C-alpha cells in the first residue's frame, strides 16, 4: 500500500479544510451556521483542524424557530462554550416583535419563517458569508449547488445562473449587500458524516440515539409529542402541533435521523444505541435521510423554492 | 472491518454526451443497480411518472433536480451524485451535453479522475463526441471510457460498435494524453454491461462499466513530484493563553504538489528567500512528512515575511515564475473574450489583476487545430497570452493540475468568465538571481 494516498474520509476532510480557510481568507465577516446537528458538528471539528492553534476566526449563528428540541439547544450552547466561540442566536419570535416576519395564518410550522430571520441576522451583523453543513446528497436541488453559493442582495439563489466552480478555485468576490453561502460538506454523504463522527470521536446530541418518547402519527410520520404547555397566560406555541383525538399516539423506542425542529422532524423507530449501530442502520436504510423531514414534503421542488427565497 | 473501511478509495468521474445520449439515465441506472436509490426517491419518481410520464419511470428525473429541468426534460447544470459500492466510493458529476452548457462540462471535468463519454450507437461519432473527448484531454483527466449506449437500438451489432470505436481511435492520437482508454457497449435504459454482464453482447470480452471504474488504478493520479505549497492563511494566535504559542507563526494551506518533510530546504516565492521546514503542524499532532493534497500548517526555521498568495516550493524541480503567461482558456461567458481586456485572475491562493494581451487562436473541434480568431465566444477554447500585475509561481497544467490552472473573473459583475490551463514555463525560477530584485 502506498503511504502517499488518502482514503475517502481524509480526502473529504482536506477538501473541507481548504474551503474553510478560503472563507477565512477571502471574507471580512463570515459566520458559521451551527444548529447542534450532526453536520454542523462536523463543520466545527473541521474548523478546529483548519484554524488551530488560533481561535476559530468567526462567530456561530443559529436561527431558532421556537420549537427546538431542548436537548439540541443544551448541546449547542455547551459546544460553542467549549470551543470558546461567540454564539449568536436569533429567533422567529424576536422577528415577529421587530416586524421582520409575520406569522402565517393557519400554519404551525415556522420552517419558512427562518428565512427572514436569517436574512435579518445577516443584515444586522453585516455577514458577507455564512458557512452551512448542507450536503449535495441530501436533496436534488442541493445536488446542483456550488461550494460557494452566491446570493444576491435579496438573499436569493439563482440555480440557472451559478458561477462555474472549477478545480479548487472558488470565486468569492461580492458587491456590497451580496452574500455567499459556503458548504464545506458538499461532497459528503450521510454515511461519511457518521464515519467521521466515529473517527473523530465527536459527541452528538443524545436524541440521535435510541430513546423512549411519546410520538403521534401524522401525514406518514411519527412526530414527537411537544412538551406540555405551561399555563403562563401566553398562547400555546405548539397549537396545532399536538395530537388530535383521531391521531394514533404511543410511546416508542426511537431516534432522529435528521433534525429540524420538533414540528418538522419525524422520529424513526430504531434500536441504535451507539455510532456503530447508526452507521449500520444508515447503510441498510431504504429511505433517504430527508424522507423524515416534513418540511421537504411540501412539493417536489420544496427545497429549490425555499433556497431561491434565501433559505440555508 | 474498520481497517477495511479506512482504505476505501474515492474516484471522481464525470459523464458527458449529447442531449438524449442517456447520461442521466446511465447515472440513474448505476444508482439503481448499486441499490443507491431509496424507496422514497423511487416513490417520488413513480409519482411523477404517473403524472407526467405516462406511467414510465424516468431514471433521468433522479438527477434532474431543478424545476425547469423536469419541465423541459433537460439537464441544465452540473449535478453531483454519490455512489458507494463495497470496493469504492464515487463522486459523479453529471454534466449536460448541449453546446450552450459546455462550460458546465469543464466544471465537472476539472476535478474528475475519469471521464465517461456517452456515444449514441445510432448516431455514432458526432461533433459533441469530439468536443467532449478534447475537453477531457485538455483538463488532464487521466482515464477515459467511451460508453457506446443504446446498443439495444442497433440490434447489439458488433459491427456498429467496432465502427464507432474505430471512428474514435482515429482522432484519439491527436489528443494523446490519457493513461487508459476503454470502450464498452451498453444499454443504460435496460442495464446491459452497466453493472451486470449482458448475454446480448457475447462478442464483448471487457469489463462492465461499474467493474471498470471500481478497479481502474487511480493511486498515482495526484502530483507527488516537486513540493508546491500555496500559502492560504497565516496562522498566528491572538493573545494565546498557552505561552508556548506566543511565537507561533504557522502557514496554513493545502499541498498542491509533491511531498514536504521536516528539515527540508524550501524556497519562498516571490521573495526568493530560503528556509527549512521546522514543523508540520496539524490538529492531530505534528507530522514528519505530508503530501498532496493534504491540508497542513507549516512552520519555517526563519521568521520570514510571508502572506497569503506566496508559495513555498521545493528546490527540485523549480516552478515557473513569471508575469507573462501563455495557456488555453475555455470561455464561459456570453460576452466574448477579446484581447486587451482586464480581469482578476485567481491562481492557487492568489488573485491578481491580469490583461489578456493577445488571443492567438481558437480550437476547431473538427480538426483540433488552432484557427485564427478575433474573439472567443462562450464555450470556445483558445490560446491566449496574459500579463499579470504580479508574477505567478506556476507549473504547466499537464505537470500539475492545481498549480497550472487559473480562473478569470470579470470586474464589476464578478462573473467567473474563463477556466485557464497554463503552458509549461519557458524557463523555471533561477534562485541564483535572487539578489536582483524584479
Interface residues (C-beta under 8 A of the other chain):
Chain A: X1 X2 X4 X5 X6 X7 X8 X9 X10 X11 X12 X13 X14 X15 X17 X18 X21 X22 X24 X25 X48 X49 X50 X51 X52 X53 X54 X55 X136 X137 X139 X140 X141 X142 X143 X144 X159 X160 X162 X163 X164 X165 X166 X167 X168 X169 X171 X173 X174 X175 X186 X187 X189 X191 X195 X285 X286 X287 X288 X291 X300 X301 X304
Chain B: X5 X6 X7 X8 X9 X10 X38 X39 X40 X41 X44 X48 X62 X63 X64 X65 X66 X67 X68 X70 X76 X77 X78 X79 X80 X81 X82 X84 X89 X91 X103 X104 X106 X107 X110 X111 X219 X222 X224 X232 X233 X235 X236 X237 X238 X240 X242 X245 X248 X250 X252 X253 X254 X259 X281 X282 X283 X284 X291 X293 X294 X295 X308 X332 X344 X346 X347 X349 X401 X402 X405 X406 X407 X409 X414 X415 X416 X419
